[in-house]
Amino acid sequence: MFKKKTLKIGIIFLLAICLYGGCSSNKSGINQHAFYYWETNFNLDESDLVYFNELSIKKLYIHFFDVEYESQAVPAGIIRFNTKIPANFEIVPVVFITNKTISSLDTIGIRDLSQKIVTRVQKEILRTQIIKQVSEVQIDCDWTKSTRHKYFYLLNLIKESLPYTVSATIRLHQYKYFKDNLPPVEKGMLMCYNVNDPTEFKVNNSLFDKAEVLKYIKGVNYPLPLDLAMPAFSWGVMFNAQEKFLGFANSIQLKEIQKDTNFVNTDRPNVFLAKNQTYSWSNYFEQGTLVRIEESNLEQELEIVDYLKKHLQQADATITLFHYNRLNKNNENKSSILQLLKASH
C-alpha cells in the first residue's frame, strides 16, 4: 500500500514539474546570436566590438582556411590575424572543403586529409591563443550523392581526432533530401541562402528567395539538431553583353549603385549597365558590364526564421548571420539586423 501511494505521489510530482516548465528540453528555439567572419584578414577595432555588443553577439564562426584540389589537396584562403581575437567571445573555427577535393581523393587520401585538417586546426587554435574559447569546429562542404560516403568518412575521422564538437553545414537540398544523407556529426548549420544558380542571368535573386527556401524546408522534420545561418550581405553578379556570367562584385548595395552616374538602369529594377569602365566598391567593371544587385529581404527572412524555429530539434539554437563586413555597421543595416535577431527569440 505504501509503495503504491509513494509511486502515485511521484507521478503527480513529475507531471507538475513538466506542467510548470521542468520538461522544457523538447521546446525548440533560438537563444544565441553569431556572425560568420569570412574575410581573409581578421581585423576588429573598438567600433566593431561596440557593434557586436549592441547586437548581443558573443560568438564568431571564423573561416580559418579552405581545402582545394590542385593535383593534391592543398590549403587556400588562409586567414591572417591582424588583431587579436576578443577573449570574451566563443569561437568556432570553420574549414571549407571543395566538393572537387573530396571527389578527387581515394580512401588513403581522405585519411591523409583528415590528419592535415586536424593538425592545422589545432595549430591555429594554439597560435591564436583561443583554446579556452573553442568547443566546436565546423566543416563546410557542399557534398553530393557521389561524394557523400567519402565526405562522411572524412567527418568521422576528424571527429575521432579532435576534442571538440564537430558540426557540418547543411545546404537546403541536403536538408530536404536527408534520407541516407545525414552527416555523422553532433549538429548541423542550415544555410538559408544561395537558393538559385547565380550564373543564370534570368534569375532575379540567387542570394535569398523566400518562396525557394520554403520549397526545401516545408514539411521536413530534419533529425539532427540545427543552428540557422541567414544572409546579412549583398553583392553584384556580373555578366557581359551576351549575358555570360563574369563573376561577383562584393559588398554593393542597391541604393549605392542607383546613385552612381557610371551605371544606368535596365528594364529590370535590380540590373544595371556600366556606361564606362570603372573601379568602384573595390571591383573593376568593363564598359557594358551588366550588374545584378542581390540583397536579402528582412521581412522574408523573419518569416523563414519564424517557421524554422518551431521545427528545431534543440532548445539552444544559434542564429548566425553571413557574414560580417563594413556594410553591416551602417545604421539602416544595423537596424534591420537587430530586428531579425530580436524576432528570432
Helices and strands as residue ranges (DSSP letters): H 2-19, G 24-26, E 30-37, E 41-42, H 46-54, E 59-69, E 73-76, E 80-81, E 90-97, H 99-104, H 107-127, G 131-133, E 136-140, H 148-161, E 165-170, H 172-176, E 187-191, H 210-217, E 226-231, E 234-239, E 245-250, H 254-259, E 263-265, E 271-274, E 278-280, E 283-285, E 290-295, H 298-309, E 317-322, G 326-329, H 331-343
